[in-house]
Amino acid sequence: MATFEFKLPDLGEGVMEGEIVSWLVKPGDVVKEDAGIVEVMTDKATVTVPTPRAGKVLRTFGNLGEMAKVHQVLVELEVSGEAPAVTKTHGHEVPKAPAAAQATAAAVPAPVVSAEKVLATPVTRRMARELNLDLGQIAGSGPQGRVLKTDVEAFIASGPVKAAAGAQAPAKHWQPLSVAAVDQRIPLRGLRKKIAEKMVKSKFTAPHYAFVEEVDATALIALRTAINDKLASQNVKVSFLPFFVKAVLAAFRAFPQVNANMDEATQELIVRGEHHIGIAAMTEQGLTVPVVRGADRLSIRGLGNEITRLANAARDQKLKMEELTGGTFTITSLGQTGGLFATPIINHPEVAIMGVHRMRKRPVVAEDGSIVVRPIMLFSFCFDHRVIDGATGAEFAYEVIKYVEQPELLLVDMV
């Protein structure tokens, strides 16, 4: 028998370290070749790292929450035969670990907490109320034992209780706040820690400024309705997002410097030749920004399909590394919960971001002076003032709005 040291392999271009978020093995375990041994969180995705050799785990290196450097020893294995001089798989150097994998945190379930202190997302709480379930009975697999939607589904499938189809949620009663409650210290780990690091870097590196303007969605609603009527027989429905992406792409023709990244090391603005649009997606683990690559080469329908695919993959934690990197501009939308407006933080190293907010029917003054009701929404733009001046940012914003309010202009390129 021999000892084999498995080192953290390359996780992707530019990724030099990752946070250990979950050990999938412990000393004494016997693992097969290519079995996942540890989950590592980079600033882009959670990666399940497989072992290139079968053997018995002797030691693991690194605690949860600690950073592991690429090529740092992660696991010491007892293996058959002689250990190779370098970590290899099938005669080759260890390939890059899979860019993403479905989270396996459920393999190490967090302890059940009381119903009063249970951590859960709003979606999970609503689901539990509708099914008349006690969240305190469900073991959470999320950070700090947070109960996720998948945990509720697994709990139902396991058969401890049977959810009644017509069960009514218990009546709500106001509960006094406990003056004896103890403080909780919740460490920032995993995706939440990466979000914090990236947001701090962006906010304290790029001097943000915001520009907000109203958008009349009357014509866009009419065009979208007509398109969806045509696609109804194919069971396809296009959202508003693909139109917003197309409007941004059209505006890049007049303002290519907005489709750019900032190189901090050389203090250069890199105007990107490709158009990879990030679409911010909220998941139970936190905010993720999957990237629609080559968005300018996709149709409205193609954009809709790709945005849906990426959003589903983000929720299932199955995004690949290349689907999380290389963005040139980001659009963030909270839909019906988008509020009046907000000032989103630029997705560094990009130099601009667009926020899409809730659409409301509002009275407006028409060209003839009459008062009419129109579907109005606000777009908020944030720019890096180092490279995009206020006037340029405003002109870009109005260029985008022009294509949203007059979506027929997007058809010019097709003629």
For each residue, the residues with C-beta under 8 A, 3 or more apart:
1: 78 79 80
2: 78 79 80 81 82 83
3: 58 76 77 78 79 83
4: 53 55 76 77 78 79 83 84 87
5: 73 75 76 77 83 87
6: 37 51 52 53 73 74 75 76 77 87
7: 71 72 73 74 87 94
8: 11 18 40 49 68 69 70 71 72 74
9: 49 70 71 87 94 95 96 97
10: 15 70 96 97
11: 8 15 18 40 42 47 70 96 97 321
12: 15 42 44 96 99 321 325
13: 325
14: 325
15: 10 11 12 18 42 43 44 70 321
16: 69 70
17: 42 67 68 69 70
18: 8 11 15 40 41 42 47 67 68
19: 40 41 42 65 66 67 68 189 190 193 194
20: 23 38 39 40 62 63 64 65 66 67 68
21: 39 40 41 46 64 65 105 189 190
22: 38 39 64 103 104 105 107 108
23: 20 26 37 38 39 60 64 108
24: 35 36 37 38 39 48 104 107 108
25: 29 31 35 37 38 57 60 75
26: 23 29 57 60
27: 57 58 59 60
28: 56 57
29: 25 26 56 57
30: 54 55 56 57
31: 25 35 37 51 54 55 56 57 77
32: 35 54
33: 51 52 53 54 89
34: 50 51 52 89
35: 24 25 31 32 50 51 54
36: 24 39 48 49 50 101 104
37: 6 23 24 25 31 49 50 51 57 74 75
38: 20 22 23 24 25 48 49 60 74 75
39: 20 21 22 23 24 36 46 47 48 49 101 103 104 105
40: 8 11 18 19 20 21 46 47 49 68 97
41: 18 19 21 45 46 47 189 190 191 193 194
42: 11 12 15 17 18 19 45 46 47 194
43: 15 194 197 198
44: 12 15 321 324 325
45: 41 42 99 100 317 319 320 321 324
46: 21 39 40 41 42 100 101 103 190 191 317
47: 11 18 39 40 41 42 97 98 99 100 101 321
48: 24 36 38 39 97 98 101 104
49: 8 9 36 37 38 39 40 74 97
50: 34 35 36 37 97 98
51: 6 31 33 34 35 37 54 55 75 77
52: 6 33 34 87 88 89 94
53: 4 6 33 77 79
54: 30 31 32 33 35 51 79 80
55: 4 30 31 51 77 78 79 80
56: 28 29 30 31 77 78
57: 25 26 27 28 29 30 31 37 60 75 76 77
58: 3 27 76 77 78
59: 27 75 76
60: 23 25 26 27 38 57 74 75 76
61: 68 72 73 74 75 76
62: 20 66 68 72 74
63: 20 66
64: 20 21 22 23 189
65: 19 20 21 187 189
66: 19 20 62 63
67: 17 18 19 20
68: 8 17 18 19 20 40 61 62 72 74
69: 8 16 17 72
70: 8 9 10 11 15 16 17
71: 7 8 9
72: 7 8 61 62 68 69
73: 5 6 7 61 76
74: 6 7 8 37 38 49 60 61 62 68
75: 5 6 25 37 38 51 57 59 60 61
76: 3 4 5 6 57 58 59 60 61 73
77: 3 4 5 6 31 51 53 55 56 57 58
78: 1 2 3 4 55 56 58
79: 1 2 3 4 53 54 55 83
80: 1 2 54 55
81: 2
82: 2
83: 2 3 4 5 79
84: 4 87 88
85:
86: 93
87: 4 5 6 7 9 52 84 93 94
88: 52 84 91 92 93 94
89: 33 34 52 92 93 94 95
90:
91: 88
92: 88 89 95
93: 86 87 88 89
94: 7 9 52 87 88 89
95: 9 89 92
96: 9 10 11 12 99
97: 9 10 11 40 47 48 49 50
98: 47 48 50 101
99: 12 45 47 96 319 320 321 322 323 324
100: 45 46 47 313 317 318 319 320 321 323 324
101: 36 39 46 47 48 98 104 317 318
102: 316 317 318
103: 22 39 46 106 141 285 317
104: 22 24 36 39 48 101 107
105: 21 22 39 108 141 142
106: 103 109 141 150 151 154
107: 22 24 104
108: 22 23 24 105
109: 106 139 140 141
110: 113 139 140 141 142 144 145
111: 139 145
112: 136 137 138 139 140 145
113: 110 117 118 119 136 140 145
114: 117 118 136
115: 118 134 135 136 137
116: 136
117: 113 114
118: 113 114 115 135 136 138 140 147
119: 113 140 142 144 145 146 147
120: 124 125 128 135 140 146 147 148
121: 124 125 146 147 148 149 284
122: 125 126
123: 126 127 149 284
124: 120 121 127 128 135 147 148 149 151 152 284
125: 120 121 122 128 129 135
126: 122 123 129 130
127: 123 124 130 131 133 149 152
128: 120 124 125 131 133 134 135 138 152
129: 125 126 132 169
130: 126 127 167 169
131: 127 128 152 156 163 164 167
132: 129 163 164 167 168 169 170
133: 127 128 137 138 152 155 156 161 163
134: 115 128 137 138
135: 115 118 120 124 125 128 138 147
136: 112 113 114 115 116 118
137: 112 115 133 134 155 160 161
138: 112 118 128 133 134 135 147 151 152 155
139: 109 110 111 112 145 147 151 155
140: 109 110 112 113 118 119 120 145 146 147 148 151
141: 103 105 106 109 110 148 150 151
142: 105 110 119 145 146 147 148 151 284 285
143: 146 189 190 191 192 285
144: 110 119 186
145: 110 111 112 113 119 139 140 142
146: 119 120 121 140 142 143 284
147: 118 119 120 121 124 135 138 139 140 142 151 152
148: 120 121 124 140 141 142 151 152 284
149: 121 123 124 127 152 153 284
150: 106 141 153 154 284
151: 106 124 138 139 140 141 142 147 148 154 155
152: 124 127 128 131 133 138 147 148 149 155 156
153: 149 150 156 157
154: 106 150 151 157 158
155: 133 137 138 139 151 152 158 160 161
156: 131 133 152 153 159 161 163
157: 153 154
158: 154 155
159: 156 162
160: 137 155
161: 133 137 155 156
162: 159
163: 131 132 133 156 167
164: 131 132 167
165:
166:
167: 130 131 132 163 164
168: 132
169: 129 130 132
170: 132
171:
172:
173:
174:
175:
176:
177: 181
178: 181
179:
180:
181: 177 178
182:
183:
184:
185:
186: 144
187: 65
188: 192 193 196
189: 19 21 41 64 65 143 192 193
190: 19 21 41 46 143 193 194 285 286
191: 41 46 143 194 195 285 286 288
192: 143 188 189 195 196 285 286
193: 19 41 188 189 190 196 197
194: 19 41 42 43 190 191 197 198
195: 191 192 198 199 286 287
196: 188 192 193 199 200
197: 43 193 194 200 201
198: 43 194 195 201 202 347 348
199: 195 196 202 203 345
200: 196 197 203 204
201: 197 198 204 205 348
202: 198 199 205 206 345 346 347 348
203: 199 200 206 208 345
204: 200 201
205: 201 202 264 348
206: 202 203 262 346 348 351 384 385 386
207: 384 385 386
208: 203 343 345 346 382 383 384 385
209: 382 383 385 390 393
210: 343 380 381 382
211: 380 381 382 383 390 393 394 397
212: 341 378 379 380 381
213: 378 379 397 398 401
214: 376 377 378
215: 376 377 378 379 401 404 405
216: 219 364 374 375 376 405
217: 220 221 240 359 374 375 376 377 404 405
218: 221 222 374 375 405
219: 216 222 223 405 406 407 408
220: 217 223 224 240 243 404 405 407
221: 217 218 224 225 375
222: 218 219 225 226
223: 219 220 226 227 243 407 408
224: 220 221 227 228 238 240 243
225: 221 222 228 229
226: 222 223 229 230
227: 223 224 230 231 238 300
228: 224 225 231 232 236 237 238
229: 225 226 232
230: 226 227
231: 227 228 234 236 237 238 301
232: 228 229 235 236 237
233:
234: 231
235: 232
236: 228 231 232 301 304
237: 228 231 232
238: 224 227 228 231 242 300 301 304
239: 242 304 307
240: 217 220 224 243 244 356
241: 244 245 279 303 304 307 331 333 356
242: 238 239 245 246 300 301 303 304 307
243: 220 223 224 240 246 247 300 404 407 410
244: 240 241 247 248 331 333 354 356 400 404
245: 241 242 248 249 277 279 292 295 303 307 331
246: 242 243 249 250 300 303 403 410
247: 243 244 250 251 400 401 402 403 404 407 410
248: 244 245 251 252 277 329 331 354 400
249: 245 246 252 275 277 295 296
250: 246 247 253 399 400 403 409 410
251: 247 248 254 255 258 396 399 400 403
252: 248 249 255 256 258 259 275 329
253: 250 256
254: 251 395 396 399
255: 251 252 258 392 395 396 399
256: 252 253 259 260 271
257: 260 269 271 351 387 388 392
258: 251 252 255 329 351 352 383 388 396
259: 252 256 271 272 275 328 329
260: 256 257 269 270 271 272 328 350 351 387
261: 269 270 272 328 349 350 351
262: 206 268 269 270 348 349 350 351 384 386 387
263: 266 267 268 269 270 349
264: 205 267 349
265:
266: 263
267: 263 264
268: 262 263
269: 257 260 261 262 263 351 387
270: 260 261 262 263
271: 256 257 259 260
272: 259 260 261 275 276 328
273:
274: 293 294 326 328
275: 249 252 259 272 294 295 296 328 329
276: 272 291 292 293 294 295 326 327 328
277: 245 248 249 291 292 295 327 328 329 330 331
278: 289 290 291 292 327 329 330 331 347 350
279: 241 245 289 290 291 292 307 310 311 330 331 332 333
280: 287 288 289 330 331 332 333 344 347
281: 287 288 289 290 310 311 314 315
282: 286 287 288 334
283: 286 287 288 314 315 317
284: 121 123 124 142 146 148 149 150 315
285: 103 142 143 190 191 192 288 317
286: 190 191 192 195 282 283
287: 195 280 281 282 283
288: 191 280 281 282 283 285 314 319 324
289: 278 279 280 281 324 327 330 347
290: 278 279 281 310 311 313 314 319 323 324
291: 276 277 278 279 310 323 324 325 326 327
292: 245 276 277 278 279 295 298 303 306 307 310
293: 274 276 322 323 326
294: 274 275 276 297 298
295: 245 249 275 276 277 292 298 303
296: 249 275
297: 294
298: 292 294 295 302 303 306
299: 302 303
300: 227 238 242 243 246 303 304
301: 231 236 238 242 304 305
302: 298 299 305 306
303: 241 242 245 246 292 295 298 299 300 306 307
304: 236 238 239 241 242 300 301 307 308
305: 301 302 308 309
306: 292 298 302 303 309 310
307: 239 241 242 245 279 292 303 304 310 311
308: 304 305 311 312
309: 305 306 312 313
310: 279 281 290 291 292 306 307 313 314 319 323
311: 279 281 290 307 308 314 315
312: 308 309 315 316
313: 100 290 309 310 316 318 319 323
314: 281 283 288 290 310 311 317 319
315: 281 283 284 311 312
316: 102 312 313
317: 45 46 100 101 102 103 283 285 314
318: 100 101 102 313
319: 45 99 100 288 290 310 313 314 323 324
320: 45 99 100 323 324
321: 11 12 15 44 45 47 99 100 324 325
322: 99 293 325 326
323: 99 100 290 291 293 310 313 319 320
324: 44 45 99 100 288 289 290 291 319 320 321
325: 12 13 14 44 291 321 322
326: 274 276 291 293 322
327: 276 277 278 289 291 330 347 350
328: 259 260 261 272 274 275 276 277 350
329: 248 252 258 259 275 277 278 350 352 353 354
330: 277 278 279 280 289 327 344 346 347 350 353 354
331: 241 244 245 248 277 278 279 280 353 354 355 356
332: 279 280 344 353 354 355 356
333: 241 244 279 280 338 355 356 357
334: 282 337 338 339 356 357 358
335: 338 358
336: 358
337: 334 358
338: 333 334 335 342 355 356 357 358
339: 334 342 357 358
340: 357 358 378
341: 212 355 357 378 380
342: 338 339 355 357 380
343: 208 210 355 380 382
344: 280 330 332 353 354 355 380 382
345: 199 202 203 208 353 382
346: 202 206 208 330 350 351 352 353 382 383 384
347: 198 202 278 280 289 327 330 350 353
348: 198 201 202 205 206 262
349: 261 262 263 264
350: 260 261 262 278 327 328 329 330 346 347 353
351: 206 257 258 260 261 262 269 346 383 384 387 388
352: 258 329 346 381 382 383 384 388 393 396
353: 329 330 331 332 344 345 346 347 350 381 382
354: 244 248 329 330 331 332 344 379 380 381 400
355: 331 332 333 338 341 342 343 344 379 380 381 382
356: 240 241 244 331 332 333 334 338 377 379
357: 333 334 338 339 340 341 342 377 378 379 380
358: 334 335 336 337 338 339 340 377
359: 217 375 376 377
360: 375 376 377
361: 373 374 375 376
362: 373 374 376
363: 371 372 373
364: 216 371 372 373 374 376
365: 369 370 371 372
366: 369 370 371 372
367:
368:
369: 365 366
370: 365 366
371: 363 364 365 366
372: 363 364 365 366
373: 361 362 363 364
374: 216 217 218 361 362 364
375: 216 217 218 221 359 360 361
376: 214 215 216 217 359 360 361 362 364
377: 214 215 217 356 357 358 359 360
378: 212 213 214 215 340 341 357
379: 212 213 215 354 355 356 357 397 400 401 404
380: 210 211 212 341 342 343 344 354 355 357
381: 210 211 212 352 353 354 355 393 396 397
382: 208 209 210 211 343 344 345 346 352 353 355
383: 208 209 211 258 346 351 352 388 392 393
384: 206 207 208 262 346 351 352 387 388
385: 206 207 208 209 388 389 390
386: 206 207 262
387: 257 260 262 269 351 384
388: 257 258 351 352 383 384 385 392 393 396
389: 385 392 393
390: 209 211 385 393 394
391: 394 395
392: 255 257 383 388 389 395 396
393: 209 211 352 381 383 388 389 390 396 397
394: 211 390 391 397 398
395: 254 255 391 392 398 399
396: 251 254 255 258 352 381 388 392 393 399 400
397: 211 213 379 381 393 394 400 401
398: 213 394 395 401 402
399: 250 251 254 255 395 396 402 403
400: 244 247 248 250 251 354 379 396 397 403 404
401: 213 215 247 379 397 398 404 405
402: 247 398 399 405 406 409
403: 246 247 250 251 399 400 406 407 409 410
404: 215 217 220 243 244 247 379 400 401 407
405: 215 216 217 218 219 220 401 402
406: 219 402 403 409
407: 219 220 223 243 247 403 404 410
408: 219 223 411
409: 250 402 403 406 412
410: 243 246 247 250 403 407 413
411: 408 414 415
412: 409 415
413: 410
414: 411
415: 411 412
